[in-house]
């Protein structure tokens, strides 16, 4: 009985234990389920918040980008509008400031007189004792201008020689223009024969030649040559006191060939009745002055605008020149451009018109200043011929000539 009860008790204990274990397992499962549910809610809640935060962050970023883009576009528009307004203003100013001139292409006689007398160089002399000396070597320089001797203003070489003779071997005081500055020099002349005195310098007081007028403006101001007049012996640009323009009589044309440039041959009659203008300035960009309206009057119907240097392009052009007494326009090509050349050799021009080539073989000496037209504007003027290729030559921008004139 006891054993049976004990067995029953054991079975009951096992059952109770089993039930307890089962309940414990169920409770464990339940608690795990509760934990998992709570954990899942926390995790899912965090993920949801992160997802919403990211969405909000992306939305804020998009809004900021839109605002920034609007700000940038607004600034760009304002700058573009400002640039356009400035461009329109510049164009309007360019149109208003555009200079109109009448191209000419006519050869004339040119005569210029230097300031005082120009020193070409020094030389040796022989005194009464047969001693050879060069008294002016350390005193004068090539390119000096003697303005006065002993206070007397010098007009020409003859006057200078007379004043040197009149000093009778006494000290001479010279006022000299050297590279734009006035200086004072002194020296004693050498007696080379009885009562004959020399200082040992070569002097020049004027020069002349034939050149071509490039244009005339509404004020009867002209520009010619496209380059300055230099001394034939020294190559130095001559500093002038005044000059005159005369009618020229063209006699013939000598054709150019490789190695030998051609030339316009003519005569100049320096009588007052043939004077048609005055020369006021001699510069590296040409000579400038006033032309008589009775001989060559400005005609607005023939005027063209002066091209800005940026507007001159390689390509077709025309040269206006006078050959055999007739002023005509001939076809040419601008082959190369150098906008910043210091010697004003701004472009290379080649003659392509068979009519002109038949008459001259190209560019001639005496054609310097012949106007070059491109796209209805004055592009420039011919200045030099290529010695070994006479169909080609250099040209200067008309804008550079105009700026020098102003």
C-alpha positions as CSV (number, residue, x, y, z in Angstrom):
1,X,0.0,0.0,0.0
2,X,2.7,2.2,1.0
3,X,4.7,1.2,-2.1
4,X,1.6,1.7,-4.2
5,X,1.0,5.0,-2.6
6,X,4.6,5.8,-3.0
7,X,4.4,4.9,-6.7
8,X,1.3,7.0,-7.0
9,X,3.0,9.8,-5.2
10,X,6.0,9.4,-7.5
11,X,3.8,9.5,-10.6
12,X,1.9,12.4,-9.1
13,X,5.2,14.2,-8.4
14,X,6.4,13.4,-11.9
15,X,3.2,14.8,-13.3
16,X,3.5,17.8,-11.1
17,X,7.0,18.2,-12.1
18,X,6.1,17.7,-15.7
19,X,3.3,20.2,-15.4
20,X,5.6,22.6,-13.6
21,X,8.3,22.1,-16.3
22,X,5.6,22.6,-18.9
23,X,4.3,25.6,-17.2
24,X,7.9,26.9,-16.8
25,X,8.5,26.3,-20.5
26,X,5.3,27.9,-21.4
27,X,6.1,30.8,-19.1
28,X,9.6,31.0,-20.6
29,X,8.1,30.9,-24.1
30,X,5.5,33.5,-23.1
31,X,8.2,35.7,-21.5
32,X,10.4,35.3,-24.6
33,X,7.4,36.1,-26.8
34,X,6.7,39.2,-24.7
35,X,10.4,40.2,-24.9
36,X,10.6,39.7,-28.6
37,X,7.4,41.6,-29.1
38,X,8.7,44.5,-26.9
39,X,12.2,44.3,-28.6
40,X,10.6,44.2,-32.0
41,X,8.5,47.2,-31.2
42,X,11.5,49.1,-30.0
43,X,13.6,48.2,-33.0
44,X,10.8,48.7,-35.4
45,X,10.0,52.0,-33.8
46,X,13.7,53.1,-34.1
47,X,13.9,52.1,-37.7
48,X,10.7,53.9,-38.5
49,X,12.0,57.0,-36.8
50,X,15.2,56.8,-38.8
51,X,13.3,56.3,-42.0
52,X,11.2,59.3,-41.3
53,X,14.3,61.3,-40.3
54,X,16.0,60.4,-43.5
55,X,12.9,61.3,-45.5
56,X,12.7,64.7,-43.7
57,X,16.5,65.2,-44.2
58,X,16.2,64.5,-47.9
59,X,13.2,66.8,-48.2
60,X,15.1,69.6,-46.4
61,X,18.1,69.0,-48.7
62,X,16.0,69.2,-51.8
63,X,14.4,72.4,-50.6
64,X,17.8,73.9,-49.9
65,X,19.1,72.9,-53.3
66,X,16.0,74.4,-55.0
67,X,16.5,77.7,-53.0
68,X,20.3,77.7,-53.8
69,X,19.6,77.0,-57.5
70,X,17.1,79.8,-57.6
71,X,19.7,82.1,-56.0
72,X,22.4,81.1,-58.4
73,X,20.1,81.5,-61.4
74,X,19.0,84.9,-60.2
75,X,22.6,86.0,-59.9
76,X,23.4,84.6,-63.3
77,X,20.5,86.3,-64.8
78,X,21.4,89.6,-63.2
79,X,25.1,89.3,-64.4
80,X,24.0,88.3,-67.9
81,X,21.6,91.2,-68.0
82,X,24.4,93.5,-66.8
83,X,26.9,92.1,-69.3
84,X,24.3,92.6,-72.1
85,X,23.6,96.1,-71.0
86,X,27.3,96.9,-70.9
87,X,27.7,95.3,-74.3
88,X,24.9,97.4,-75.7
89,X,26.4,100.4,-74.1
90,X,29.8,99.6,-75.6
91,X,28.3,99.0,-79.0
92,X,26.4,102.3,-78.8
93,X,29.5,104.1,-77.7
94,X,31.5,102.4,-80.5
95,X,28.9,103.5,-83.0
96,X,28.9,107.0,-81.6
97,X,32.7,107.2,-81.5
98,X,33.2,105.6,-84.9
99,X,35.5,107.8,-86.9
100,X,34.6,108.3,-90.6
101,X,37.2,109.3,-93.2
102,X,37.4,109.5,-97.0
103,X,40.0,107.1,-98.4
104,X,42.2,108.9,-101.0
105,X,45.1,106.9,-102.5
106,X,46.6,109.9,-104.4
107,X,50.4,110.6,-104.6
108,X,51.6,114.0,-103.6
109,X,54.9,115.8,-103.1
110,X,56.2,116.1,-99.5
111,X,58.7,118.6,-98.2
112,X,59.6,118.8,-94.5
113,X,62.0,121.0,-92.6
114,X,63.8,119.9,-89.5
115,X,63.9,121.8,-86.2
116,X,67.2,123.7,-86.7
117,X,69.7,121.5,-88.6
118,X,70.2,117.8,-88.1
119,X,73.6,116.3,-87.4
120,X,74.2,113.3,-89.7
121,X,77.6,112.5,-88.2
122,X,81.1,113.9,-87.5
123,X,84.1,114.0,-89.8
124,X,87.8,114.7,-89.8
125,X,89.3,118.1,-90.8
126,X,92.9,119.2,-91.3
127,X,94.2,122.3,-89.6
128,X,96.8,124.8,-90.8
129,X,99.6,122.6,-89.4
130,X,98.4,119.7,-91.6
131,X,97.2,117.9,-88.5
132,X,94.2,115.6,-89.0
133,X,91.6,115.8,-86.2
134,X,87.9,115.2,-85.5
135,X,87.0,118.1,-83.2
136,X,83.2,117.3,-82.9
137,X,83.6,113.6,-82.2
138,X,83.2,113.9,-78.4
139,X,80.7,116.8,-78.7
140,X,77.9,116.0,-81.2
141,X,76.0,112.8,-81.8
142,X,74.2,111.5,-84.9
143,X,70.6,112.7,-84.7
144,X,71.3,115.8,-82.7
145,X,69.5,119.0,-83.8
146,X,71.4,122.3,-83.6
147,X,68.7,124.9,-82.6
148,X,70.9,127.9,-82.1
149,X,74.6,129.1,-82.3
150,X,75.7,131.8,-79.9
151,X,72.0,132.6,-79.2
152,X,71.0,133.0,-82.9
153,X,68.2,130.6,-84.0
154,X,69.2,128.3,-86.8
155,X,66.9,128.0,-89.9
156,X,69.1,126.1,-92.3
157,X,72.6,124.7,-93.0
158,X,73.8,127.8,-94.9
159,X,73.0,130.0,-91.9
160,X,74.8,127.6,-89.6
161,X,78.0,127.7,-91.7
162,X,77.9,131.5,-91.8
163,X,77.7,131.8,-88.0
164,X,80.6,129.3,-87.6
165,X,82.7,131.4,-90.0
166,X,81.8,134.6,-88.3
167,X,83.2,133.4,-84.9
168,X,86.8,133.8,-86.1
169,X,88.0,130.8,-84.2
170,X,86.4,131.8,-80.9
171,X,84.3,129.4,-78.7
172,X,80.9,128.5,-80.0
173,X,77.9,127.8,-77.8
174,X,75.3,125.5,-79.2
175,X,71.7,124.9,-78.1
176,X,71.0,121.3,-79.1
177,X,67.9,119.0,-79.1
178,X,69.0,115.5,-78.2
179,X,66.4,112.7,-77.9
180,X,63.7,115.3,-76.9
181,X,65.8,117.1,-74.4
182,X,67.5,120.5,-74.9
183,X,71.1,120.7,-73.8
184,X,74.0,123.2,-74.2
185,X,77.3,122.3,-75.9
186,X,80.5,124.3,-76.6
187,X,83.5,123.8,-78.8
188,X,86.1,125.8,-80.8
189,X,86.1,125.5,-84.6
190,X,89.3,124.5,-86.4
191,X,90.9,126.8,-88.9
192,X,91.4,124.7,-92.0
193,X,92.6,127.5,-94.3
194,X,93.2,131.2,-93.8
195,X,90.0,132.6,-92.2
196,X,88.1,129.3,-93.0
197,X,86.7,127.6,-90.0
198,X,85.0,124.2,-89.6
199,X,83.6,122.1,-86.7
200,X,83.7,118.8,-88.6
201,X,80.0,117.8,-88.7
202,X,77.7,116.8,-91.5
203,X,74.4,118.7,-91.5
204,X,70.9,118.5,-93.1
205,X,67.9,120.8,-92.8
206,X,65.2,119.3,-95.0
207,X,64.1,116.4,-97.1
208,X,61.5,115.7,-99.8
209,X,59.9,112.9,-101.7
210,X,56.7,111.4,-103.1
211,X,54.1,109.7,-100.9
212,X,50.5,108.7,-100.9
213,X,47.6,110.3,-98.9
214,X,45.7,107.6,-97.0
215,X,42.6,109.6,-96.0
216,X,41.0,113.0,-95.3
217,X,38.5,113.6,-92.5
218,X,35.6,116.1,-92.2
219,X,38.0,118.7,-90.8
220,X,40.3,118.5,-93.9
221,X,42.9,116.8,-91.7
222,X,44.9,114.2,-93.7
223,X,47.1,111.2,-92.9
224,X,49.7,109.9,-95.3
225,X,52.5,107.3,-95.7
226,X,51.6,105.1,-92.8
227,X,55.2,105.4,-91.5
228,X,57.4,108.3,-90.5
229,X,59.9,110.1,-92.7
230,X,63.4,109.1,-91.7
231,X,66.8,110.5,-92.7
232,X,68.2,108.6,-95.6
233,X,71.7,108.5,-94.1
234,X,71.0,107.9,-90.4
235,X,67.6,106.1,-90.5
236,X,66.5,108.3,-87.7
237,X,62.9,109.6,-87.6
238,X,63.2,113.3,-88.4
239,X,61.9,115.8,-85.9
240,X,60.3,118.5,-88.0
241,X,59.4,122.1,-87.5
242,X,57.0,122.3,-90.4
243,X,56.3,120.9,-93.8
244,X,54.4,121.4,-97.0
245,X,52.4,119.3,-99.4
246,X,52.7,119.9,-103.1
247,X,51.1,118.7,-106.3
248,X,53.2,116.0,-107.9
249,X,53.6,115.1,-111.5
250,X,54.0,111.3,-112.0
251,X,56.1,110.6,-115.0
252,X,56.4,106.8,-115.1
253,X,56.2,103.6,-113.2
254,X,59.2,101.3,-112.8
255,X,58.0,97.7,-112.3
256,X,59.4,95.8,-109.3
257,X,61.2,92.4,-109.5
258,X,62.7,90.0,-107.1
259,X,65.5,91.8,-105.3
260,X,64.7,95.2,-106.8
261,X,61.6,97.1,-105.7
262,X,59.8,99.2,-108.3
263,X,59.1,102.9,-107.8
264,X,56.8,105.7,-108.9
265,X,58.9,108.3,-110.8
266,X,57.7,111.9,-110.6
267,X,58.6,115.5,-110.2
268,X,57.6,118.1,-107.6
269,X,57.4,121.8,-108.4
270,X,58.0,123.6,-105.1
271,X,56.4,126.9,-106.2
272,X,53.9,128.4,-103.9
273,X,51.1,128.1,-106.4
274,X,51.5,124.3,-106.3
275,X,51.3,124.1,-102.5
276,X,48.1,122.2,-101.4
277,X,48.6,121.6,-97.7
278,X,50.8,121.8,-94.6
279,X,52.5,119.1,-92.6
280,X,52.2,119.4,-88.8
281,X,53.6,116.1,-87.5
282,X,56.0,113.3,-88.5
283,X,55.5,110.1,-86.5
284,X,56.1,106.4,-86.7
285,X,52.5,105.9,-87.8
286,X,52.7,108.5,-90.7
287,X,52.6,112.2,-91.4
288,X,49.7,114.3,-90.5
289,X,48.5,117.8,-91.5
290,X,45.9,119.9,-93.3
291,X,44.9,119.6,-97.0
292,X,43.4,122.4,-99.1
293,X,39.7,121.8,-99.7
294,X,40.1,123.5,-103.1
295,X,42.4,120.7,-104.1
296,X,41.0,117.7,-102.2
297,X,37.7,118.3,-100.4
298,X,36.2,115.8,-97.9
299,X,33.1,114.1,-99.4
300,X,30.8,112.5,-96.8
301,X,29.2,110.3,-99.5
302,X,32.6,108.6,-100.1
303,X,33.5,108.3,-96.4
304,X,33.9,104.9,-94.6
305,X,34.4,104.0,-91.0
306,X,37.8,103.4,-89.6
307,X,38.0,99.7,-88.6
308,X,39.0,98.7,-85.1
309,X,42.1,96.6,-85.2
310,X,40.1,93.6,-83.9
311,X,37.8,93.8,-86.9
312,X,40.6,93.4,-89.4
313,X,40.8,89.8,-90.5
314,X,42.8,87.6,-92.9
315,X,41.0,87.4,-96.2
316,X,39.9,89.5,-99.2
317,X,40.6,93.2,-99.2
318,X,41.2,96.0,-101.7
319,X,44.0,98.6,-102.1
320,X,43.3,102.0,-103.5
321,X,46.2,103.6,-105.4
322,X,47.0,105.8,-108.4
323,X,48.9,104.3,-111.3
324,X,49.3,106.1,-114.7
325,X,47.2,109.1,-113.4
326,X,44.1,107.0,-112.5
327,X,43.0,106.3,-108.9
328,X,41.4,102.8,-108.7
329,X,40.6,100.0,-106.3
330,X,42.4,96.7,-106.9
331,X,41.9,93.3,-105.3
332,X,44.2,92.1,-102.6
333,X,44.5,89.6,-99.7
334,X,45.4,90.2,-96.1
335,X,47.6,87.1,-95.5
336,X,48.8,87.6,-91.9
337,X,48.0,89.8,-88.9
338,X,50.2,90.9,-86.0
339,X,48.1,93.1,-83.8
340,X,50.8,94.1,-81.4
341,X,53.8,94.7,-83.6
342,X,55.9,97.5,-82.2
343,X,57.0,98.7,-85.6
344,X,53.4,99.0,-86.7
345,X,53.8,96.2,-89.3
346,X,50.4,95.0,-88.4
347,X,49.5,92.9,-91.4
348,X,50.9,91.4,-94.6
349,X,49.1,92.4,-97.8
350,X,49.4,90.6,-101.1
351,X,48.3,92.0,-104.4
352,X,46.1,89.6,-106.3
353,X,44.5,91.8,-109.0
354,X,46.0,90.9,-112.4
355,X,45.3,94.5,-113.6
356,X,47.6,96.0,-111.0
357,X,50.2,93.2,-111.3
358,X,50.4,93.9,-115.1
359,X,51.1,97.6,-114.4
360,X,53.5,97.3,-111.4
361,X,54.3,93.7,-110.6
362,X,53.1,94.5,-107.1
363,X,53.8,97.2,-104.5
364,X,56.0,100.1,-105.5
365,X,58.1,102.7,-103.6
366,X,55.8,105.7,-103.5
367,X,52.7,103.7,-102.8
368,X,53.3,103.9,-99.1
369,X,50.0,105.2,-97.6
370,X,47.7,103.6,-100.1
371,X,44.5,102.8,-98.2
372,X,43.4,99.2,-97.7
373,X,39.7,98.6,-97.5
374,X,38.0,95.5,-96.0
375,X,34.3,94.9,-95.4
376,X,33.4,98.5,-96.3
377,X,35.8,99.9,-93.7
378,X,39.3,101.5,-93.8
379,X,41.5,98.6,-92.5
380,X,44.8,100.3,-92.9
381,X,47.5,101.5,-95.3
382,X,50.4,99.9,-97.2
383,X,53.8,100.9,-95.6
384,X,56.6,98.7,-97.0
385,X,57.2,96.3,-99.9
386,X,59.0,92.9,-99.6
387,X,62.2,93.4,-101.7
388,X,62.3,89.7,-102.6
389,X,58.6,89.3,-103.1
390,X,57.2,92.6,-104.5
391,X,53.6,91.3,-104.7
392,X,53.6,91.5,-100.8
393,X,54.2,94.2,-98.3
394,X,53.4,95.3,-94.8
395,X,50.5,97.5,-93.7
396,X,49.6,99.5,-90.6
397,X,46.1,99.5,-89.0
398,X,44.1,102.6,-89.8
399,X,43.1,102.8,-86.1
400,X,46.8,103.2,-85.1
401,X,47.1,106.1,-87.6
402,X,43.9,107.7,-86.3
403,X,45.0,107.4,-82.6
404,X,48.4,109.1,-83.5
405,X,46.6,111.9,-85.3
406,X,44.4,112.5,-82.3
